[in-house]
Amino acid sequence: MSTYTVVNPATEQNVVEVEMADLAAADAAIERAAEAFPAWRDTTPGDKARVLRRFAAVVEEHLEELAALEVANAGHTWGNAIWEAGNVRDVLNYYSAAPERLTGHQIPVAGGINVTFHEPLGVVGIIVPWNFPMPIAGWGFAPALAAGNTVVLKPAELTPLTAIRLGELALEAGIPEGVFTVIPGKGSVVGERFVTHPAVRKVCFTGSTDVGKKIMAGCADQVKRVTLELGGKSANIVFADADLAQAAASAPYAVFDNAGQDCCARSRILVERSAYDQFVSLLEPAVRGVKVLDPADRSAEMGPLISAGQRDTVQGFVDDVEIAFAGSAPSGPGFWFPPTVVLADDPQARIWREEIFGPVVAVMPFDDEAHAVELANDTEFGLSGSIFTRDVGRALRVARGVETGALSVNSHSAVRYWTPFGGFKQSGIGRELGPDAPHAFTDVKNVFISHV
């Protein structure tokens, strides 16, 4: 097996060497998961629920350890990292109720009775990105396990440490061997094997749209199910009647959280023309006030980018554009980039159309409600977005008109584990989270029983 050197993005210091699975190791893990599936499928609902609650409790006992790993591995601020570890706990607790509530239907028919069952698929392969390693892992494995599947999970090469630890904690909690397995490795090896191995019956992938398309095409060969959460270029729409101070104060955190490395980042701000100048004047001090610090500092609000390569990519978006204003970032070691604002006037400009995945936001005026919706929808993506207005009717009209999967009004909340999450258009296919998430890991079986 080869190894990968994990690097702390805030210091550029090596953290640890991690073994990368080769094809044989990936096959062995998938085969163990397939062998473990019948027993886990047949485990009683109450016993599944109990072991998932125990898993949540063990995660709770290790929240600070997990958060410290994420600070060092992904450069997440302490506040974000402790929330993310807690989100894994909460998602496990939420879906621990599912095994005892995974009910079918009794459907009235002539000549007998008809019932449906939600049957687990088998082995589920989950491919996790580097930007939010813990939550996105939990959003996949918790409902999949609750529905009676076994799981093989590949973390991103850049950020494997928390996933590896969660795999260890699962065993400590009593999840049987082979039921939940973490396999660090390259996407071209382990991820590709999830797509091609016939025992893997579903692949969940979060990452770029280009890679998602390849996974979807590969899964078609076996008519393998997929859930894809892909790119985004979300709009933050601010009307003149909004609380402009609130809208401007909150806007930086809707795009600069996790250094902008967020598919839901509101990296396009649309402001009604009559309020545009006032909004921009309020936005500047808010941007300059974002605390970009060593993520281990408990007061940090933004940390570094994940790698030198990502920093270069982000820099490439602003090399040829005029920067209106920017915040500050540490000098010295680390993959730092300051919060940056560009005032845009061309909806065809690269900075307006492409996902940057860094702390850069473009601001553009709009003329009226119809123009705002037109500009918001003029993208191949449709993942998230925000609307700021005091007019409830307008909020509802615009929310229905914007082609995106998750919208917030007078808020930037994008993901709650109680509610479904996923994208329109090229931002993905399928939904994660919410009360129906376990159904996405099952097939519906219909049974008719004649009484004639």
C-alpha positions in Angstrom: 0.0 0.0 0.0 1.1 3.6 -0.6 0.8 6.3 2.0 -0.4 9.9 2.0 1.1 12.7 4.2 -1.6 14.7 5.9 -0.6 18.4 6.1 -2.0 21.0 8.6 -3.2 23.8 6.2 -2.7 26.5 8.9 1.0 25.6 9.4 2.0 23.6 6.4 3.5 21.0 8.9 3.1 17.3 8.3 0.6 15.7 10.7 0.7 12.0 10.0 1.2 9.4 7.3 -2.0 7.5 6.3 -2.0 4.2 4.4 -3.9 4.3 1.2 -5.8 1.2 0.3 -5.0 -0.5 -3.0 -7.5 -2.3 -5.2 -7.1 -5.6 -3.3 -7.8 -3.9 0.1 -10.8 -2.1 -1.3 -12.2 -5.4 -2.6 -11.6 -7.1 0.7 -13.4 -4.4 2.6 -16.4 -4.5 0.2 -16.6 -8.2 0.5 -16.5 -8.1 4.3 -19.4 -5.6 4.1 -21.3 -7.9 1.8 -20.8 -10.8 4.2 -21.9 -8.7 7.2 -25.0 -7.5 5.4 -27.5 -10.4 6.1 -26.9 -10.4 9.8 -27.2 -6.6 10.1 -30.3 -6.6 7.9 -31.9 -9.2 10.1 -30.9 -7.5 13.4 -34.1 -6.5 15.1 -35.2 -2.9 14.8 -34.8 -2.3 18.5 -31.3 -3.7 18.5 -30.3 -1.6 15.5 -31.7 1.5 17.3 -29.8 0.7 20.5 -26.4 0.3 18.8 -26.9 3.5 16.8 -27.7 5.4 20.0 -24.6 3.9 21.6 -22.6 5.1 18.6 -23.9 8.6 19.2 -23.0 8.4 22.9 -19.5 7.3 22.1 -19.1 10.2 19.6 -20.4 12.5 22.3 -17.6 11.3 24.6 -15.0 12.2 22.0 -16.3 15.5 20.7 -13.2 17.5 21.6 -10.8 14.8 20.2 -12.7 14.8 16.9 -12.8 18.6 16.7 -9.0 18.8 17.4 -8.4 16.3 14.6 -10.4 18.5 12.2 -8.7 21.7 13.2 -5.3 20.1 12.5 -6.4 18.2 9.4 -8.8 20.5 7.6 -8.0 23.9 9.0 -11.5 24.3 10.4 -12.0 26.8 13.1 -12.6 25.3 16.6 -16.1 26.6 16.7 -16.9 24.9 13.4 -15.1 21.7 14.2 -16.9 21.2 17.6 -20.2 21.9 15.9 -19.4 19.4 13.2 -18.5 16.6 15.7 -21.8 17.4 17.5 -23.6 17.1 14.2 -22.4 13.6 13.7 -23.7 12.8 17.2 -27.1 14.4 16.5 -27.6 12.8 13.1 -26.9 9.4 14.7 -29.4 10.1 17.4 -32.0 11.3 14.9 -31.7 8.2 12.7 -31.5 5.8 15.6 -35.3 6.2 15.7 -35.7 5.1 12.1 -35.3 1.3 12.4 -38.4 1.1 14.5 -40.4 3.5 12.3 -39.4 2.2 8.8 -43.0 1.4 8.0 -44.6 0.4 4.8 -48.2 0.7 3.7 -51.3 -1.5 3.7 -53.1 -0.7 0.4 -56.8 -1.6 -0.1 -57.1 -4.0 -3.1 -59.7 -6.5 -4.2 -59.3 -10.2 -3.4 -56.9 -9.9 -0.5 -54.5 -7.6 1.2 -51.5 -5.7 -0.1 -48.6 -4.5 2.0 -45.3 -2.8 1.2 -41.9 -3.2 2.8 -38.8 -1.0 2.7 -35.9 -3.5 2.0 -32.3 -2.4 2.5 -30.1 -2.4 -0.6 -27.0 -4.1 0.7 -23.6 -2.5 0.6 -23.6 1.3 0.3 -20.4 3.1 -0.8 -20.1 6.7 0.5 -17.4 9.0 -1.0 -16.8 12.0 1.3 -15.2 15.4 0.2 -12.5 17.3 2.0 -14.5 20.4 2.9 -16.8 19.0 5.6 -15.4 15.5 6.4 -17.5 14.8 9.5 -21.0 16.0 8.8 -21.2 14.7 5.2 -19.9 11.3 6.4 -22.7 11.2 9.0 -25.4 12.4 6.6 -24.6 9.3 4.6 -23.8 6.5 7.0 -26.3 7.2 9.7 -29.5 6.7 7.6 -27.9 4.0 5.5 -27.1 1.9 8.6 -30.5 2.7 10.1 -32.2 1.3 7.0 -30.3 -2.0 7.4 -27.4 -1.5 5.0 -23.7 -2.0 5.5 -21.4 0.9 4.6 -18.0 1.3 3.1 -16.8 4.9 3.3 -13.9 6.6 1.5 -12.8 9.9 3.0 -11.0 12.4 0.9 -7.3 11.9 0.6 -6.6 15.3 2.1 -8.8 14.9 5.2 -9.1 11.2 6.3 -8.4 11.6 10.0 -11.9 12.1 11.5 -13.4 9.4 9.3 -10.8 6.9 10.4 -11.5 7.8 14.1 -15.3 7.5 13.6 -14.7 4.0 12.2 -12.8 3.1 15.3 -15.5 4.6 17.6 -18.2 2.6 15.7 -16.5 -0.6 16.7 -16.1 0.6 20.2 -19.9 1.3 20.3 -20.8 -2.2 19.2 -21.3 -1.8 15.5 -20.4 -5.3 14.2 -17.3 -5.8 12.2 -17.9 -5.2 8.5 -21.1 -3.2 9.0 -19.3 0.2 8.9 -15.8 0.3 7.3 -13.6 3.4 6.5 -11.3 2.9 3.6 -8.8 5.7 3.0 -7.5 5.7 -0.6 -7.4 7.5 -3.9 -10.7 8.3 -5.7 -9.3 6.6 -8.8 -8.8 3.4 -6.8 -11.3 3.1 -3.9 -13.9 5.5 -5.2 -13.8 3.9 -8.6 -14.2 0.4 -7.1 -17.4 1.5 -5.3 -18.7 2.3 -8.8 -17.6 -0.9 -10.5 -17.9 -3.6 -7.7 -21.2 -5.5 -8.2 -21.7 -5.9 -4.4 -22.0 -2.2 -3.9 -25.6 -1.4 -4.6 -25.6 2.4 -4.1 -23.0 5.2 -4.3 -23.3 8.5 -2.4 -20.9 11.1 -3.6 -20.4 14.7 -2.6 -17.9 16.7 -4.7 -17.4 18.4 -8.0 -20.0 18.2 -10.8 -17.5 16.8 -13.3 -16.6 13.9 -11.0 -20.3 13.4 -10.1 -21.2 13.0 -13.8 -18.5 10.3 -14.2 -19.7 8.4 -11.2 -23.3 8.6 -12.5 -22.2 7.3 -15.9 -20.2 4.5 -14.3 -23.1 3.4 -12.1 -25.4 3.2 -15.1 -23.5 0.0 -16.2 -25.0 -1.9 -13.3 -28.1 0.3 -12.9 -26.6 1.2 -9.5 -28.4 3.9 -7.5 -26.7 7.2 -6.8 -27.1 10.2 -4.6 -25.0 13.2 -5.8 -24.5 16.5 -4.0 -22.4 18.5 -6.4 -21.4 22.1 -7.0 -23.1 25.4 -6.3 -23.1 29.0 -7.2 -25.8 30.2 -4.8 -27.4 33.6 -4.7 -28.1 35.9 -1.7 -30.9 38.1 -2.9 -31.3 41.4 -0.9 -34.4 43.6 -1.6 -34.5 47.3 -0.7 -37.1 46.7 2.0 -34.9 44.3 3.9 -33.1 45.1 7.1 -30.0 46.1 5.3 -27.8 46.2 8.4 -28.7 42.6 9.2 -28.3 41.5 5.6 -24.9 43.1 5.3 -23.7 41.9 8.7 -24.6 38.3 7.9 -23.6 38.1 4.3 -19.8 37.5 4.9 -20.6 34.4 7.0 -22.8 33.0 4.2 -19.8 32.9 1.9 -16.6 33.0 4.0 -17.5 30.2 6.4 -14.9 27.4 6.1 -12.9 29.9 3.9 -15.6 29.7 1.2 -15.0 26.0 0.7 -18.7 25.3 0.9 -21.0 24.1 -1.9 -23.8 26.2 -0.3 -21.7 29.4 -0.2 -23.7 32.4 -1.3 -20.9 33.6 -3.6 -23.3 35.8 -5.6 -24.9 38.7 -3.8 -27.8 40.4 -5.7 -28.9 43.7 -4.3 -31.9 45.8 -5.4 -30.4 48.8 -7.3 -32.0 51.4 -5.0 -30.3 49.9 -2.0 -27.1 48.8 -3.7 -24.8 51.7 -2.6 -26.0 51.6 1.0 -25.6 47.8 1.2 -22.1 47.9 -0.1 -21.1 50.6 2.4 -22.5 48.4 5.2 -20.8 45.2 3.7 -17.3 46.6 3.8 -16.8 46.9 7.6 -18.5 43.5 8.0 -16.0 41.9 5.6 -13.0 43.6 7.2 -14.2 42.5 10.6 -14.1 38.8 9.8 -11.5 37.2 12.2 -9.1 35.2 10.0 -6.9 33.5 12.5 -5.1 30.3 13.4 -8.1 27.9 13.5 -6.9 26.6 16.9 -7.6 30.1 18.3 -11.1 29.8 19.8 -12.0 33.3 18.5 -11.2 32.5 14.9 -14.1 32.9 12.4 -12.3 31.8 9.3 -9.2 29.6 8.8 -7.0 28.8 5.8 -7.8 27.1 2.5 -7.2 23.3 2.4 -4.0 23.3 0.2 -1.6 25.4 -1.8 -3.3 24.2 -4.9 -6.7 25.4 -3.8 -5.1 28.8 -2.9 -3.7 29.1 -6.4 -7.1 28.2 -7.9 -8.8 30.9 -5.9 -6.1 33.4 -6.7 -6.7 32.7 -10.4 -10.3 34.0 -10.1 -9.2 37.5 -8.9 -5.9 38.0 -10.9 -7.7 39.9 -13.6 -10.6 41.6 -11.8 -10.7 44.7 -9.7 -11.1 44.0 -6.0 -13.5 46.4 -4.2 -12.2 45.6 -0.7 -10.9 42.7 1.3 -10.3 41.6 4.8 -7.1 40.5 6.3 -5.3 37.1 6.6 -2.2 35.9 8.5 1.2 36.1 6.8 3.7 33.3 7.0 3.1 29.6 6.7 -0.4 28.4 5.9 -2.7 28.5 2.9 -4.3 31.8 3.7 -6.5 34.0 1.6 -8.3 37.1 2.7 -12.1 37.6 2.5 -12.5 39.3 -0.8 -15.3 41.3 -2.5 -15.7 42.1 -6.2 -18.4 44.5 -7.6 -19.7 42.8 -10.7 -21.7 44.1 -13.6 -21.3 41.3 -16.2 -23.4 38.2 -15.6 -21.2 36.3 -18.1 -18.0 37.0 -16.2 -16.1 33.9 -14.9 -16.2 35.1 -11.3 -20.0 35.4 -11.5 -20.6 32.0 -13.2 -18.0 29.5 -11.9 -17.8 27.9 -8.4 -14.7 29.5 -6.8 -14.6 27.4 -3.6 -12.8 30.1 -1.7 -13.5 33.4 0.2 -14.5 35.5 -2.8 -17.9 37.0 -3.3 -19.3 39.1 -6.2 -22.0 41.7 -5.7 -24.4 42.8 -8.5 -27.4 45.1 -8.6 -30.8 44.1 -9.9 -33.8 46.2 -11.1 -36.9 44.4 -9.8 -38.2 41.1 -8.5 -38.4 39.4 -12.0 -34.8 40.6 -12.7 -33.6 39.1 -9.4 -35.1 35.7 -10.2 -33.7 35.8 -13.7 -30.1 36.5 -12.5 -30.4 34.0 -9.7 -31.5 31.3 -12.1 -28.9 32.1 -14.8 -26.6 29.3 -13.7 -26.2 25.6 -14.3 -26.3 25.1 -10.5 -29.1 25.2 -8.0 -28.1 24.1 -4.5 -28.9 26.8 -2.0 -29.6 30.5 -1.5 -31.1 33.3 0.6 -33.7 35.9 0.3 -33.8 39.1 2.4 -37.1 41.0 2.5 -39.8 42.1 4.9 -42.5 41.3 2.4 -43.8 37.7 3.1 -45.6 37.5 -0.2 -42.5 38.5 -2.1 -40.4 36.0 -0.1 -42.8 33.2 -1.1 -42.9 34.3 -4.8 -39.2 34.5 -5.1 -38.6 31.3 -3.2 -40.9 29.4 -5.6 -39.3 31.1 -8.6 -35.6 30.5 -7.7 -34.5 27.1 -9.1 -32.6 25.8 -6.1 -33.0 23.0 -3.6 -32.6 24.8 -0.2 -33.6 28.4 0.4 -33.7 30.5 3.5 -35.6 33.8 4.1 -33.8 36.4 6.2 -31.3 33.7 7.1 -28.4 31.8 5.6 -29.2 28.4 7.2 -28.8 25.8 4.5 -28.7 22.4 6.1 -30.7 21.0 9.0 -30.7 17.3 9.6 -34.4 17.4 10.2 -35.1 18.6 6.7 -34.2 17.4 3.2 -31.1 18.7 1.5 -30.1 18.5 -2.2 -29.8 20.4 -5.4 -31.6 21.2 -8.6 -30.0 21.1 -12.1 -26.3 20.2 -12.0 -26.0 20.6 -8.3 -27.0 17.0 -7.8 -29.6 14.3 -7.8 -31.5 12.8 -4.8 -31.9 14.2 -1.3 -30.1 13.7 2.0 -31.3 14.2 5.5 -34.8 14.8 6.7 -37.3 12.1 7.9 -37.3 10.3 4.6 -33.6 9.8 4.1 -33.6 6.1 5.1 -36.0 5.5 2.2 -33.2 6.5 -0.2 -31.3 3.4 1.0 -34.1 1.0 0.4 -36.1 -0.7 -2.3 -39.9 -0.9 -2.0 -41.2 -4.5 -2.0 -44.9 -5.0 -2.8 -46.6 -8.2 -1.4 -50.2 -9.2 -2.3 -51.8 -11.9 -0.2 -54.9 -13.5 -1.7 -57.8 -14.4 0.7 -59.9 -16.0 -2.1 
